[in-house]
Amino acid sequence: MFKENDHSNDKLHGIKLQNIVEELKDYYGWEKLGDLIDINCFIINPSIKSSLIFLRRTPWARQKVEALYIKTFLK
């Protein structure tokens, strides 16, 4: 028997982390993003690549970024 996956509660289902970071960067810019979420990958020599590496290894930071994305774009 197959179990259906219910992703209706996951607002970010199907959205890649790279897209989240790129859209937030385009919307806020690195400086404002660093003000909103105080993590070094947004403050010191920010780049999409370094941010993705850090966020994939750091669940608490990824949660903050995802929460900001939801608040900003998926109200």
PDB file of N, CA, C, O and CB in Angstrom:
ATOM      1  N   MET A   1       0.845  -1.183   0.000  1.00  0.00           N
ATOM      2  CA  MET A   1       0.000   0.000   0.000  1.00  0.00           C
ATOM      3  C   MET A   1       0.889   1.245   0.000  1.00  0.00           C
ATOM      4  O   MET A   1       1.831   1.340   0.787  1.00  0.00           O
ATOM      5  CB  MET A   1      -0.961  -0.001   1.226  1.00  0.00           C
ATOM      6  N   PHE A   2       0.593   2.176  -0.865  1.00  0.00           N
ATOM      7  CA  PHE A   2       1.369   3.406  -0.964  1.00  0.00           C
ATOM      8  C   PHE A   2       0.807   4.462  -0.045  1.00  0.00           C
ATOM      9  O   PHE A   2      -0.406   4.615   0.099  1.00  0.00           O
ATOM     10  CB  PHE A   2       1.394   3.917  -2.398  1.00  0.00           C
ATOM     11  N   LYS A   3       1.713   5.180   0.569  1.00  0.00           N
ATOM     12  CA  LYS A   3       1.317   6.266   1.453  1.00  0.00           C
ATOM     13  C   LYS A   3       1.549   7.584   0.714  1.00  0.00           C
ATOM     14  O   LYS A   3       2.644   7.843   0.215  1.00  0.00           O
ATOM     15  CB  LYS A   3       2.113   6.221   2.805  1.00  0.00           C
ATOM     16  N   GLU A   4       0.530   8.392   0.652  1.00  0.00           N
ATOM     17  CA  GLU A   4       0.667   9.677  -0.025  1.00  0.00           C
ATOM     18  C   GLU A   4       1.420  10.656   0.856  1.00  0.00           C
ATOM     19  O   GLU A   4       1.199  10.719   2.066  1.00  0.00           O
ATOM     20  CB  GLU A   4      -0.709  10.246  -0.399  1.00  0.00           C
ATOM     21  N   ASN A   5       2.303  11.413   0.243  1.00  0.00           N
ATOM     22  CA  ASN A   5       3.001  12.463   0.971  1.00  0.00           C
ATOM     23  C   ASN A   5       2.137  13.702   0.970  1.00  0.00           C
ATOM     24  O   ASN A   5       1.721  14.180  -0.086  1.00  0.00           O
ATOM     25  CB  ASN A   5       4.390  12.755   0.351  1.00  0.00           C
ATOM     26  N   ASP A   6       1.865  14.226   2.158  1.00  0.00           N
ATOM     27  CA  ASP A   6       1.058  15.432   2.274  1.00  0.00           C
ATOM     28  C   ASP A   6       1.989  16.604   2.562  1.00  0.00           C
ATOM     29  O   ASP A   6       2.496  16.752   3.674  1.00  0.00           O
ATOM     30  CB  ASP A   6      -0.026  15.285   3.388  1.00  0.00           C
ATOM     31  N   HIS A   7       2.203  17.423   1.556  1.00  0.00           N
ATOM     32  CA  HIS A   7       3.086  18.573   1.704  1.00  0.00           C
ATOM     33  C   HIS A   7       2.292  19.866   1.841  1.00  0.00           C
ATOM     34  O   HIS A   7       2.848  20.955   1.695  1.00  0.00           O
ATOM     35  CB  HIS A   7       4.037  18.667   0.516  1.00  0.00           C
ATOM     36  N   SER A   8       0.993  19.753   2.120  1.00  0.00           N
ATOM     37  CA  SER A   8       0.154  20.937   2.161  1.00  0.00           C
ATOM     38  C   SER A   8       0.542  21.894   3.287  1.00  0.00           C
ATOM     39  O   SER A   8       0.254  23.087   3.196  1.00  0.00           O
ATOM     40  CB  SER A   8      -1.287  20.534   2.311  1.00  0.00           C
ATOM     41  N   ASN A   9       1.186  21.403   4.340  1.00  0.00           N
ATOM     42  CA  ASN A   9       1.599  22.263   5.444  1.00  0.00           C
ATOM     43  C   ASN A   9       2.979  22.864   5.225  1.00  0.00           C
ATOM     44  O   ASN A   9       3.389  23.743   5.984  1.00  0.00           O
ATOM     45  CB  ASN A   9       1.584  21.487   6.736  1.00  0.00           C
ATOM     46  N   ASP A  10       3.696  22.418   4.217  1.00  0.00           N
ATOM     47  CA  ASP A  10       5.042  22.906   3.942  1.00  0.00           C
ATOM     48  C   ASP A  10       4.973  23.978   2.860  1.00  0.00           C
ATOM     49  O   ASP A  10       4.880  23.672   1.671  1.00  0.00           O
ATOM     50  CB  ASP A  10       5.979  21.745   3.510  1.00  0.00           C
ATOM     51  N   LYS A  11       5.021  25.234   3.286  1.00  0.00           N
ATOM     52  CA  LYS A  11       4.914  26.342   2.343  1.00  0.00           C
ATOM     53  C   LYS A  11       6.092  26.398   1.383  1.00  0.00           C
ATOM     54  O   LYS A  11       5.984  26.980   0.304  1.00  0.00           O
ATOM     55  CB  LYS A  11       4.805  27.649   3.090  1.00  0.00           C
ATOM     56  N   LEU A  12       7.210  25.803   1.763  1.00  0.00           N
ATOM     57  CA  LEU A  12       8.420  25.860   0.944  1.00  0.00           C
ATOM     58  C   LEU A  12       8.604  24.624   0.073  1.00  0.00           C
ATOM     59  O   LEU A  12       9.634  24.484  -0.587  1.00  0.00           O
ATOM     60  CB  LEU A  12       9.626  26.034   1.827  1.00  0.00           C
ATOM     61  N   HIS A  13       7.634  23.737   0.060  1.00  0.00           N
ATOM     62  CA  HIS A  13       7.759  22.520  -0.733  1.00  0.00           C
ATOM     63  C   HIS A  13       7.981  22.871  -2.202  1.00  0.00           C
ATOM     64  O   HIS A  13       7.201  23.612  -2.799  1.00  0.00           O
ATOM     65  CB  HIS A  13       6.505  21.636  -0.573  1.00  0.00           C
ATOM     66  N   GLY A  14       9.045  22.334  -2.769  1.00  0.00           N
ATOM     67  CA  GLY A  14       9.352  22.545  -4.175  1.00  0.00           C
ATOM     68  C   GLY A  14      10.202  23.779  -4.454  1.00  0.00           C
ATOM     69  O   GLY A  14      10.573  24.029  -5.601  1.00  0.00           O
ATOM     70  N   ILE A  15      10.516  24.559  -3.408  1.00  0.00           N
ATOM     71  CA  ILE A  15      11.355  25.744  -3.594  1.00  0.00           C
ATOM     72  C   ILE A  15      12.762  25.401  -3.119  1.00  0.00           C
ATOM     73  O   ILE A  15      12.955  25.010  -1.967  1.00  0.00           O
ATOM     74  CB  ILE A  15      10.778  26.989  -2.817  1.00  0.00           C
ATOM     75  N   LYS A  16      13.736  25.545  -4.000  1.00  0.00           N
ATOM     76  CA  LYS A  16      15.120  25.208  -3.658  1.00  0.00           C
ATOM     77  C   LYS A  16      15.744  26.290  -2.790  1.00  0.00           C
ATOM     78  O   LYS A  16      15.414  27.470  -2.908  1.00  0.00           O
ATOM     79  CB  LYS A  16      15.955  25.006  -4.928  1.00  0.00           C
ATOM     80  N   LEU A  17      16.647  25.870  -1.920  1.00  0.00           N
ATOM     81  CA  LEU A  17      17.341  26.806  -1.043  1.00  0.00           C
ATOM     82  C   LEU A  17      18.053  27.877  -1.860  1.00  0.00           C
ATOM     83  O   LEU A  17      18.058  29.044  -1.466  1.00  0.00           O
ATOM     84  CB  LEU A  17      18.343  26.064  -0.149  1.00  0.00           C
ATOM     85  N   GLN A  18      18.642  27.513  -2.967  1.00  0.00           N
ATOM     86  CA  GLN A  18      19.323  28.489  -3.809  1.00  0.00           C
ATOM     87  C   GLN A  18      18.352  29.575  -4.269  1.00  0.00           C
ATOM     88  O   GLN A  18      18.699  30.756  -4.264  1.00  0.00           O
ATOM     89  CB  GLN A  18      19.964  27.798  -5.021  1.00  0.00           C
ATOM     90  N   ASN A  19      17.149  29.190  -4.664  1.00  0.00           N
ATOM     91  CA  ASN A  19      16.152  30.176  -5.090  1.00  0.00           C
ATOM     92  C   ASN A  19      15.762  31.090  -3.942  1.00  0.00           C
ATOM     93  O   ASN A  19      15.572  32.290  -4.138  1.00  0.00           O
ATOM     94  CB  ASN A  19      14.910  29.478  -5.646  1.00  0.00           C
ATOM     95  N   ILE A  20      15.642  30.528  -2.743  1.00  0.00           N
ATOM     96  CA  ILE A  20      15.290  31.321  -1.573  1.00  0.00           C
ATOM     97  C   ILE A  20      16.342  32.391  -1.324  1.00  0.00           C
ATOM     98  O   ILE A  20      16.016  33.566  -1.156  1.00  0.00           O
ATOM     99  CB  ILE A  20      15.135  30.425  -0.338  1.00  0.00           C
ATOM    100  N   VAL A  21      17.607  31.977  -1.301  1.00  0.00           N
ATOM    101  CA  VAL A  21      18.701  32.914  -1.031  1.00  0.00           C
ATOM    102  C   VAL A  21      18.789  33.965  -2.143  1.00  0.00           C
ATOM    103  O   VAL A  21      18.958  35.151  -1.858  1.00  0.00           O
ATOM    104  CB  VAL A  21      20.048  32.154  -0.897  1.00  0.00           C
ATOM    105  N   GLU A  22      18.678  33.548  -3.385  1.00  0.00           N
ATOM    106  CA  GLU A  22      18.773  34.496  -4.501  1.00  0.00           C
ATOM    107  C   GLU A  22      17.642  35.522  -4.461  1.00  0.00           C
ATOM    108  O   GLU A  22      17.879  36.710  -4.683  1.00  0.00           O
ATOM    109  CB  GLU A  22      18.748  33.746  -5.837  1.00  0.00           C
ATOM    110  N   GLU A  23      16.424  35.079  -4.183  1.00  0.00           N
ATOM    111  CA  GLU A  23      15.297  36.003  -4.142  1.00  0.00           C
ATOM    112  C   GLU A  23      15.412  36.973  -2.965  1.00  0.00           C
ATOM    113  O   GLU A  23      15.107  38.158  -3.101  1.00  0.00           O
ATOM    114  CB  GLU A  23      13.984  35.226  -4.055  1.00  0.00           C
ATOM    115  N   LEU A  24      15.849  36.470  -1.818  1.00  0.00           N
ATOM    116  CA  LEU A  24      16.033  37.362  -0.669  1.00  0.00           C
ATOM    117  C   LEU A  24      17.140  38.379  -0.949  1.00  0.00           C
ATOM    118  O   LEU A  24      17.000  39.553  -0.608  1.00  0.00           O
ATOM    119  CB  LEU A  24      16.364  36.548   0.602  1.00  0.00           C
ATOM    120  N   LYS A  25      18.232  37.940  -1.562  1.00  0.00           N
ATOM    121  CA  LYS A  25      19.330  38.841  -1.897  1.00  0.00           C
ATOM    122  C   LYS A  25      18.878  39.895  -2.895  1.00  0.00           C
ATOM    123  O   LYS A  25      19.214  41.070  -2.749  1.00  0.00           O
ATOM    124  CB  LYS A  25      20.517  38.055  -2.460  1.00  0.00           C
ATOM    125  N   ASP A  26      18.128  39.494  -3.893  1.00  0.00           N
ATOM    126  CA  ASP A  26      17.635  40.439  -4.896  1.00  0.00           C
ATOM    127  C   ASP A  26      16.663  41.450  -4.280  1.00  0.00           C
ATOM    128  O   ASP A  26      16.652  42.621  -4.659  1.00  0.00           O
ATOM    129  CB  ASP A  26      16.951  39.683  -6.043  1.00  0.00           C
ATOM    130  N   TYR A  27      15.862  40.993  -3.344  1.00  0.00           N
ATOM    131  CA  TYR A  27      14.843  41.846  -2.727  1.00  0.00           C
ATOM    132  C   TYR A  27      15.436  42.811  -1.700  1.00  0.00           C
ATOM    133  O   TYR A  27      15.142  44.006  -1.716  1.00  0.00           O
ATOM    134  CB  TYR A  27      13.780  40.988  -2.065  1.00  0.00           C
ATOM    135  N   TYR A  28      16.276  42.276  -0.807  1.00  0.00           N
ATOM    136  CA  TYR A  28      16.825  43.072   0.289  1.00  0.00           C
ATOM    137  C   TYR A  28      18.231  43.603   0.022  1.00  0.00           C
ATOM    138  O   TYR A  28      18.587  44.671   0.520  1.00  0.00           O
ATOM    139  CB  TYR A  28      16.839  42.254   1.538  1.00  0.00           C
ATOM    140  N   GLY A  29      19.027  42.884  -0.748  1.00  0.00           N
ATOM    141  CA  GLY A  29      20.446  43.186  -0.881  1.00  0.00           C
ATOM    142  C   GLY A  29      21.199  42.561   0.284  1.00  0.00           C
ATOM    143  O   GLY A  29      20.612  42.272   1.327  1.00  0.00           O
ATOM    144  N   TRP A  30      22.502  42.352   0.105  1.00  0.00           N
ATOM    145  CA  TRP A  30      23.291  41.666   1.144  1.00  0.00           C
ATOM    146  C   TRP A  30      23.309  42.447   2.454  1.00  0.00           C
ATOM    147  O   TRP A  30      23.195  41.855   3.527  1.00  0.00           O
ATOM    148  CB  TRP A  30      24.726  41.445   0.660  1.00  0.00           C
ATOM    149  N   GLU A  31      23.451  43.775   2.380  1.00  0.00           N
ATOM    150  CA  GLU A  31      23.583  44.568   3.607  1.00  0.00           C
ATOM    151  C   GLU A  31      22.325  44.471   4.469  1.00  0.00           C
ATOM    152  O   GLU A  31      22.417  44.215   5.670  1.00  0.00           O
ATOM    153  CB  GLU A  31      23.870  46.035   3.264  1.00  0.00           C
ATOM    154  N   LYS A  32      21.172  44.670   3.876  1.00  0.00           N
ATOM    155  CA  LYS A  32      19.912  44.582   4.632  1.00  0.00           C
ATOM    156  C   LYS A  32      19.668  43.152   5.103  1.00  0.00           C
ATOM    157  O   LYS A  32      19.176  42.937   6.211  1.00  0.00           O
ATOM    158  CB  LYS A  32      18.722  45.067   3.769  1.00  0.00           C
ATOM    159  N   LEU A  33      20.006  42.189   4.277  1.00  0.00           N
ATOM    160  CA  LEU A  33      19.836  40.783   4.656  1.00  0.00           C
ATOM    161  C   LEU A  33      20.695  40.457   5.874  1.00  0.00           C
ATOM    162  O   LEU A  33      20.257  39.739   6.773  1.00  0.00           O
ATOM    163  CB  LEU A  33      20.200  39.850   3.477  1.00  0.00           C
ATOM    164  N   GLY A  34      21.919  40.985   5.902  1.00  0.00           N
ATOM    165  CA  GLY A  34      22.792  40.806   7.059  1.00  0.00           C
ATOM    166  C   GLY A  34      22.256  41.495   8.304  1.00  0.00           C
ATOM    167  O   GLY A  34      22.473  41.021   9.420  1.00  0.00           O
ATOM    168  N   ASP A  35      21.553  42.617   8.120  1.00  0.00           N
ATOM    169  CA  ASP A  35      20.914  43.290   9.260  1.00  0.00           C
ATOM    170  C   ASP A  35      19.747  42.469   9.802  1.00  0.00           C
ATOM    171  O   ASP A  35      19.549  42.377  11.013  1.00  0.00           O
ATOM    172  CB  ASP A  35      20.423  44.689   8.851  1.00  0.00           C
ATOM    173  N   LEU A  36      18.984  41.879   8.896  1.00  0.00           N
ATOM    174  CA  LEU A  36      17.799  41.113   9.297  1.00  0.00           C
ATOM    175  C   LEU A  36      18.161  39.770   9.921  1.00  0.00           C
ATOM    176  O   LEU A  36      17.530  39.333  10.883  1.00  0.00           O
ATOM    177  CB  LEU A  36      16.894  40.890   8.099  1.00  0.00           C
ATOM    178  N   ILE A  37      19.174  39.122   9.370  1.00  0.00           N
ATOM    179  CA  ILE A  37      19.634  37.826   9.870  1.00  0.00           C
ATOM    180  C   ILE A  37      21.136  37.948  10.092  1.00  0.00           C
ATOM    181  O   ILE A  37      21.914  37.977   9.138  1.00  0.00           O
ATOM    182  CB  ILE A  37      19.287  36.646   8.866  1.00  0.00           C
ATOM    183  N   ASP A  38      21.532  38.020  11.343  1.00  0.00           N
ATOM    184  CA  ASP A  38      22.921  38.292  11.706  1.00  0.00           C
ATOM    185  C   ASP A  38      23.774  37.027  11.614  1.00  0.00           C
ATOM    186  O   ASP A  38      24.091  36.390  12.618  1.00  0.00           O
ATOM    187  CB  ASP A  38      22.995  38.876  13.122  1.00  0.00           C
ATOM    188  N   ILE A  39      24.136  36.686  10.371  1.00  0.00           N
ATOM    189  CA  ILE A  39      25.045  35.558  10.140  1.00  0.00           C
ATOM    190  C   ILE A  39      26.136  36.030   9.186  1.00  0.00           C
ATOM    191  O   ILE A  39      25.875  36.786   8.251  1.00  0.00           O
ATOM    192  CB  ILE A  39      24.280  34.303   9.557  1.00  0.00           C
ATOM    193  N   ASN A  40      27.350  35.576   9.434  1.00  0.00           N
ATOM    194  CA  ASN A  40      28.517  36.067   8.703  1.00  0.00           C
ATOM    195  C   ASN A  40      28.452  35.841   7.196  1.00  0.00           C
ATOM    196  O   ASN A  40      29.013  36.626   6.432  1.00  0.00           O
ATOM    197  CB  ASN A  40      29.743  35.415   9.237  1.00  0.00           C
ATOM    198  N   CYS A  41      27.779  34.788   6.761  1.00  0.00           N
ATOM    199  CA  CYS A  41      27.746  34.540   5.316  1.00  0.00           C
ATOM    200  C   CYS A  41      26.963  35.615   4.576  1.00  0.00           C
ATOM    201  O   CYS A  41      27.060  35.702   3.352  1.00  0.00           O
ATOM    202  CB  CYS A  41      27.140  33.173   5.029  1.00  0.00           C
ATOM    203  N   PHE A  42      26.187  36.437   5.283  1.00  0.00           N
ATOM    204  CA  PHE A  42      25.490  37.563   4.673  1.00  0.00           C
ATOM    205  C   PHE A  42      26.224  38.880   4.913  1.00  0.00           C
ATOM    206  O   PHE A  42      25.879  39.895   4.309  1.00  0.00           O
ATOM    207  CB  PHE A  42      24.072  37.654   5.213  1.00  0.00           C
ATOM    208  N   ILE A  43      27.235  38.875   5.789  1.00  0.00           N
ATOM    209  CA  ILE A  43      27.895  40.115   6.199  1.00  0.00           C
ATOM    210  C   ILE A  43      29.317  40.231   5.648  1.00  0.00           C
ATOM    211  O   ILE A  43      29.696  41.276   5.119  1.00  0.00           O
ATOM    212  CB  ILE A  43      27.926  40.206   7.714  1.00  0.00           C
ATOM    213  N   ILE A  44      30.099  39.165   5.771  1.00  0.00           N
ATOM    214  CA  ILE A  44      31.506  39.192   5.377  1.00  0.00           C
ATOM    215  C   ILE A  44      31.673  38.492   4.027  1.00  0.00           C
ATOM    216  O   ILE A  44      31.457  37.285   3.921  1.00  0.00           O
ATOM    217  CB  ILE A  44      32.397  38.517   6.458  1.00  0.00           C
ATOM    218  N   ASN A  45      32.058  39.249   2.999  1.00  0.00           N
ATOM    219  CA  ASN A  45      32.218  38.719   1.639  1.00  0.00           C
ATOM    220  C   ASN A  45      31.060  37.807   1.224  1.00  0.00           C
ATOM    221  O   ASN A  45      31.283  36.641   0.900  1.00  0.00           O
ATOM    222  CB  ASN A  45      33.529  37.955   1.534  1.00  0.00           C
ATOM    223  N   PRO A  46      29.840  38.319   1.231  1.00  0.00           N
ATOM    224  CA  PRO A  46      28.690  37.460   0.922  1.00  0.00           C
ATOM    225  C   PRO A  46      28.672  36.994  -0.529  1.00  0.00           C
ATOM    226  O   PRO A  46      29.043  37.728  -1.445  1.00  0.00           O
ATOM    227  CB  PRO A  46      27.403  38.193   1.227  1.00  0.00           C
ATOM    228  N   SER A  47      28.237  35.770  -0.704  1.00  0.00           N
ATOM    229  CA  SER A  47      28.008  35.221  -2.037  1.00  0.00           C
ATOM    230  C   SER A  47      26.945  34.135  -1.917  1.00  0.00           C
ATOM    231  O   SER A  47      26.714  33.589  -0.838  1.00  0.00           O
ATOM    232  CB  SER A  47      29.334  34.654  -2.664  1.00  0.00           C
ATOM    233  N   ILE A  48      26.318  33.839  -3.016  1.00  0.00           N
ATOM    234  CA  ILE A  48      25.307  32.777  -3.023  1.00  0.00           C
ATOM    235  C   ILE A  48      25.962  31.455  -2.629  1.00  0.00           C
ATOM    236  O   ILE A  48      25.429  30.719  -1.799  1.00  0.00           O
ATOM    237  CB  ILE A  48      24.627  32.660  -4.424  1.00  0.00           C
ATOM    238  N   LYS A  49      27.112  31.156  -3.222  1.00  0.00           N
ATOM    239  CA  LYS A  49      27.784  29.881  -2.971  1.00  0.00           C
ATOM    240  C   LYS A  49      28.146  29.699  -1.498  1.00  0.00           C
ATOM    241  O   LYS A  49      27.853  28.656  -0.915  1.00  0.00           O
ATOM    242  CB  LYS A  49      29.037  29.779  -3.822  1.00  0.00           C
ATOM    243  N   SER A  50      28.781  30.708  -0.891  1.00  0.00           N
ATOM    244  CA  SER A  50      29.175  30.567   0.521  1.00  0.00           C
ATOM    245  C   SER A  50      27.955  30.498   1.433  1.00  0.00           C
ATOM    246  O   SER A  50      27.963  29.789   2.439  1.00  0.00           O
ATOM    247  CB  SER A  50      30.077  31.738   0.946  1.00  0.00           C
ATOM    248  N   SER A  51      26.918  31.229   1.080  1.00  0.00           N
ATOM    249  CA  SER A  51      25.692  31.194   1.884  1.00  0.00           C
ATOM    250  C   SER A  51      25.048  29.815   1.836  1.00  0.00           C
ATOM    251  O   SER A  51      24.611  29.294   2.863  1.00  0.00           O
ATOM    252  CB  SER A  51      24.696  32.256   1.394  1.00  0.00           C
ATOM    253  N   LEU A  52      24.989  29.226   0.651  1.00  0.00           N
ATOM    254  CA  LEU A  52      24.389  27.896   0.518  1.00  0.00           C
ATOM    255  C   LEU A  52      25.165  26.850   1.311  1.00  0.00           C
ATOM    256  O   LEU A  52      24.567  25.999   1.970  1.00  0.00           O
ATOM    257  CB  LEU A  52      24.324  27.488  -0.952  1.00  0.00           C
ATOM    258  N   ILE A  53      26.478  26.910   1.250  1.00  0.00           N
ATOM    259  CA  ILE A  53      27.305  25.958   2.003  1.00  0.00           C
ATOM    260  C   ILE A  53      27.009  26.084   3.493  1.00  0.00           C
ATOM    261  O   ILE A  53      26.787  25.081   4.171  1.00  0.00           O
ATOM    262  CB  ILE A  53      28.817  26.197   1.728  1.00  0.00           C
ATOM    263  N   PHE A  54      27.006  27.308   4.002  1.00  0.00           N
ATOM    264  CA  PHE A  54      26.754  27.523   5.428  1.00  0.00           C
ATOM    265  C   PHE A  54      25.342  27.098   5.820  1.00  0.00           C
ATOM    266  O   PHE A  54      25.163  26.403   6.820  1.00  0.00           O
ATOM    267  CB  PHE A  54      26.972  28.990   5.787  1.00  0.00           C
ATOM    268  N   LEU A  55      24.343  27.504   5.049  1.00  0.00           N
ATOM    269  CA  LEU A  55      22.953  27.215   5.408  1.00  0.00           C
ATOM    270  C   LEU A  55      22.632  25.731   5.349  1.00  0.00           C
ATOM    271  O   LEU A  55      21.798  25.250   6.116  1.00  0.00           O
ATOM    272  CB  LEU A  55      22.018  27.967   4.496  1.00  0.00           C
ATOM    273  N   ARG A  56      23.278  25.003   4.454  1.00  0.00           N
ATOM    274  CA  ARG A  56      23.031  23.556   4.371  1.00  0.00           C
ATOM    275  C   ARG A  56      23.626  22.816   5.565  1.00  0.00           C
ATOM    276  O   ARG A  56      23.176  21.722   5.907  1.00  0.00           O
ATOM    277  CB  ARG A  56      23.611  22.992   3.070  1.00  0.00           C
ATOM    278  N   ARG A  57      24.632  23.408   6.197  1.00  0.00           N
ATOM    279  CA  ARG A  57      25.295  22.770   7.346  1.00  0.00           C
ATOM    280  C   ARG A  57      24.794  23.296   8.683  1.00  0.00           C
ATOM    281  O   ARG A  57      25.161  22.760   9.729  1.00  0.00           O
ATOM    282  CB  ARG A  57      26.790  22.974   7.260  1.00  0.00           C
ATOM    283  N   THR A  58      23.962  24.335   8.669  1.00  0.00           N
ATOM    284  CA  THR A  58      23.576  25.014   9.906  1.00  0.00           C
ATOM    285  C   THR A  58      22.058  25.154   9.963  1.00  0.00           C
ATOM    286  O   THR A  58      21.507  26.142   9.477  1.00  0.00           O
ATOM    287  CB  THR A  58      24.257  26.406  10.009  1.00  0.00           C
ATOM    288  N   PRO A  59      21.375  24.164  10.557  1.00  0.00           N
ATOM    289  CA  PRO A  59      19.909  24.163  10.545  1.00  0.00           C
ATOM    290  C   PRO A  59      19.256  25.403  11.165  1.00  0.00           C
ATOM    291  O   PRO A  59      18.251  25.882  10.639  1.00  0.00           O
ATOM    292  CB  PRO A  59      19.421  22.959  11.263  1.00  0.00           C
ATOM    293  N   TRP A  60      19.793  25.932  12.258  1.00  0.00           N
ATOM    294  CA  TRP A  60      19.158  27.092  12.886  1.00  0.00           C
ATOM    295  C   TRP A  60      19.198  28.317  11.972  1.00  0.00           C
ATOM    296  O   TRP A  60      18.253  29.105  11.953  1.00  0.00           O
ATOM    297  CB  TRP A  60      19.841  27.412  14.217  1.00  0.00           C
ATOM    298  N   ALA A  61      20.283  28.481  11.217  1.00  0.00           N
ATOM    299  CA  ALA A  61      20.396  29.612  10.301  1.00  0.00           C
ATOM    300  C   ALA A  61      19.458  29.421   9.104  1.00  0.00           C
ATOM    301  O   ALA A  61      18.816  30.367   8.648  1.00  0.00           O
ATOM    302  CB  ALA A  61      21.857  29.777   9.821  1.00  0.00           C
ATOM    303  N   ARG A  62      19.391  28.206   8.615  1.00  0.00           N
ATOM    304  CA  ARG A  62      18.483  27.912   7.496  1.00  0.00           C
ATOM    305  C   ARG A  62      17.041  28.182   7.897  1.00  0.00           C
ATOM    306  O   ARG A  62      16.268  28.704   7.094  1.00  0.00           O
ATOM    307  CB  ARG A  62      18.639  26.447   7.032  1.00  0.00           C
ATOM    308  N   GLN A  63      16.667  27.837   9.117  1.00  0.00           N
ATOM    309  CA  GLN A  63      15.306  28.092   9.588  1.00  0.00           C
ATOM    310  C   GLN A  63      14.999  29.587   9.599  1.00  0.00           C
ATOM    311  O   GLN A  63      13.894  29.999   9.246  1.00  0.00           O
ATOM    312  CB  GLN A  63      15.107  27.504  10.990  1.00  0.00           C
ATOM    313  N   LYS A  64      15.969  30.395  10.000  1.00  0.00           N
ATOM    314  CA  LYS A  64      15.768  31.849  10.008  1.00  0.00           C
ATOM    315  C   LYS A  64      15.594  32.381   8.587  1.00  0.00           C
ATOM    316  O   LYS A  64      14.738  33.231   8.339  1.00  0.00           O
ATOM    317  CB  LYS A  64      16.955  32.555  10.696  1.00  0.00           C
ATOM    318  N   VAL A  65      16.396  31.886   7.665  1.00  0.00           N
ATOM    319  CA  VAL A  65      16.308  32.324   6.274  1.00  0.00           C
ATOM    320  C   VAL A  65      14.963  31.897   5.678  1.00  0.00           C
ATOM    321  O   VAL A  65      14.308  32.688   4.999  1.00  0.00           O
ATOM    322  CB  VAL A  65      17.483  31.743   5.441  1.00  0.00           C
ATOM    323  N   GLU A  66      14.556  30.669   5.925  1.00  0.00           N
ATOM    324  CA  GLU A  66      13.278  30.192   5.406  1.00  0.00           C
ATOM    325  C   GLU A  66      12.112  30.971   6.005  1.00  0.00           C
ATOM    326  O   GLU A  66      11.147  31.275   5.304  1.00  0.00           O
ATOM    327  CB  GLU A  66      13.114  28.699   5.692  1.00  0.00           C
ATOM    328  N   ALA A  67      12.191  31.295   7.290  1.00  0.00           N
ATOM    329  CA  ALA A  67      11.132  32.077   7.939  1.00  0.00           C
ATOM    330  C   ALA A  67      11.032  33.471   7.332  1.00  0.00           C
ATOM    331  O   ALA A  67       9.929  33.977   7.125  1.00  0.00           O
ATOM    332  CB  ALA A  67      11.388  32.179   9.450  1.00  0.00           C
ATOM    333  N   LEU A  68      12.164  34.092   7.049  1.00  0.00           N
ATOM    334  CA  LEU A  68      12.152  35.411   6.419  1.00  0.00           C
ATOM    335  C   LEU A  68      11.566  35.332   5.012  1.00  0.00           C
ATOM    336  O   LEU A  68      10.824  36.221   4.597  1.00  0.00           O
ATOM    337  CB  LEU A  68      13.573  35.998   6.371  1.00  0.00           C
ATOM    338  N   TYR A  69      11.893  34.281   4.288  1.00  0.00           N
ATOM    339  CA  TYR A  69      11.349  34.096   2.937  1.00  0.00           C
ATOM    340  C   TYR A  69       9.820  33.974   2.998  1.00  0.00           C
ATOM    341  O   TYR A  69       9.109  34.606   2.217  1.00  0.00           O
ATOM    342  CB  TYR A  69      11.968  32.834   2.264  1.00  0.00           C
ATOM    343  N   ILE A  70       9.332  33.166   3.920  1.00  0.00           N
ATOM    344  CA  ILE A  70       7.886  32.991   4.067  1.00  0.00           C
ATOM    345  C   ILE A  70       7.228  34.326   4.424  1.00  0.00           C
ATOM    346  O   ILE A  70       6.205  34.694   3.846  1.00  0.00           O
ATOM    347  CB  ILE A  70       7.572  31.927   5.150  1.00  0.00           C
ATOM    348  N   LYS A  71       7.817  35.041   5.372  1.00  0.00           N
ATOM    349  CA  LYS A  71       7.265  36.331   5.804  1.00  0.00           C
ATOM    350  C   LYS A  71       7.271  37.339   4.658  1.00  0.00           C
ATOM    351  O   LYS A  71       6.332  38.122   4.511  1.00  0.00           O
ATOM    352  CB  LYS A  71       8.063  36.886   6.999  1.00  0.00           C
ATOM    353  N   THR A  72       8.317  37.321   3.855  1.00  0.00           N
ATOM    354  CA  THR A  72       8.471  38.297   2.779  1.00  0.00           C
ATOM    355  C   THR A  72       7.628  37.985   1.558  1.00  0.00           C
ATOM    356  O   THR A  72       6.995  38.878   0.996  1.00  0.00           O
ATOM    357  CB  THR A  72       9.903  38.382   2.377  1.00  0.00           C
ATOM    358  N   PHE A  73       7.614  36.729   1.142  1.00  0.00           N
ATOM    359  CA  PHE A  73       7.010  36.390  -0.153  1.00  0.00           C
ATOM    360  C   PHE A  73       5.745  35.527  -0.087  1.00  0.00           C
ATOM    361  O   PHE A  73       4.976  35.506  -1.048  1.00  0.00           O
ATOM    362  CB  PHE A  73       8.016  35.686  -0.978  1.00  0.00           C
ATOM    363  N   LEU A  74       5.516  34.827   1.006  1.00  0.00           N
ATOM    364  CA  LEU A  74       4.410  33.859   1.042  1.00  0.00           C
ATOM    365  C   LEU A  74       3.381  34.158   2.125  1.00  0.00           C
ATOM    366  O   LEU A  74       2.787  33.235   2.681  1.00  0.00           O
ATOM    367  CB  LEU A  74       4.956  32.471   1.251  1.00  0.00           C
ATOM    368  N   LYS A  75       3.167  35.403   2.424  1.00  0.00           N
ATOM    369  CA  LYS A  75       2.251  35.795   3.500  1.00  0.00           C
ATOM    370  C   LYS A  75       0.915  35.156   3.419  1.00  0.00           C
ATOM    371  O   LYS A  75       0.058  35.407   4.266  1.00  0.00           O
ATOM    372  CB  LYS A  75       2.071  37.244   3.508  1.00  0.00           C
TER     373      LYS A  75
END
